[in-house]
């Protein structure tokens, strides 16, 4: 899984916590602890799917474009990270003589696809609102 998913969820929860205010990429980046250009990249993905609204100019920035209880973590994963659970490299050699080497990539593709499907089912039950509530109700550890 890539970190865009975590950056996206963090950013959306931050925006959900301040529904009546715009937030700049600098402000979000400070809260997420990453570079503003990375925030802008992730926000572009989210804007295309309607999860955020933008306003340019003075007083502009980003604002949540949906209700926090409507955006599931599965939706956010699909918008930012679908397919990323599979590594970019897989062992095996499809042209080789060995049955294991010839079939390893296909078998691993199936395993990663099934894993991602099951993870999406789990993430479907959680929303941005749920994450925000967890943050509000979780006590800070010493």
VENHUFEN-V114602 format. One record per pair of residues at least 24 apart in sequence whose ideal C-beta (glycine too) atoms are under 7 Angstrom apart, sorted by the first residue. I is the first residue (numbers start at 0). J is the second residue. D is the distance in Angstrom with one decimal. If there is no record, write none. Layout:
# VENHUFEN-V114602
I:J:D
I:J:D
This chain:
# VENHUFEN-V114602
0:80:5.9
0:83:5.4
0:84:5.5
1:80:5.2
1:83:4.4
3:41:5.4
3:79:4.2
3:80:5.6
4:75:6.5
4:76:5.4
4:79:5.1
4:80:4.4
6:31:5.8
6:33:6.2
6:37:6.6
6:41:4.9
7:41:5.1
7:45:6.0
7:75:5.2
7:79:4.8
8:72:6.5
8:75:5.8
8:130:6.3
10:38:6.5
10:41:6.5
10:42:6.8
11:50:6.4
11:63:6.7
11:70:6.5
11:75:6.8
11:127:4.9
12:127:5.8
12:130:5.0
12:131:5.1
12:134:6.8
14:51:6.7
14:61:6.2
14:62:6.2
14:63:4.3
15:63:5.4
15:67:4.2
15:127:5.4
15:128:6.9
15:131:5.2
16:131:6.1
18:63:6.3
21:54:6.1
21:58:6.5
21:59:6.1
21:60:3.7
21:61:6.5
21:62:5.2
22:60:5.0
22:61:5.4
23:60:4.3
27:61:6.7
41:79:6.5
44:78:5.4
44:79:5.4
45:78:6.2
48:78:4.6
67:126:6.4
67:127:4.2
67:128:3.9
67:131:6.2
68:126:5.1
68:128:4.2
70:126:6.0
70:127:4.7
71:122:6.5
71:123:5.3
71:125:6.5
71:126:5.4
72:122:4.0
72:125:4.6
73:119:4.7
73:122:4.0
73:123:4.2
76:119:6.5
76:122:5.7
84:111:5.5
84:114:6.0
84:115:4.6
85:111:4.1
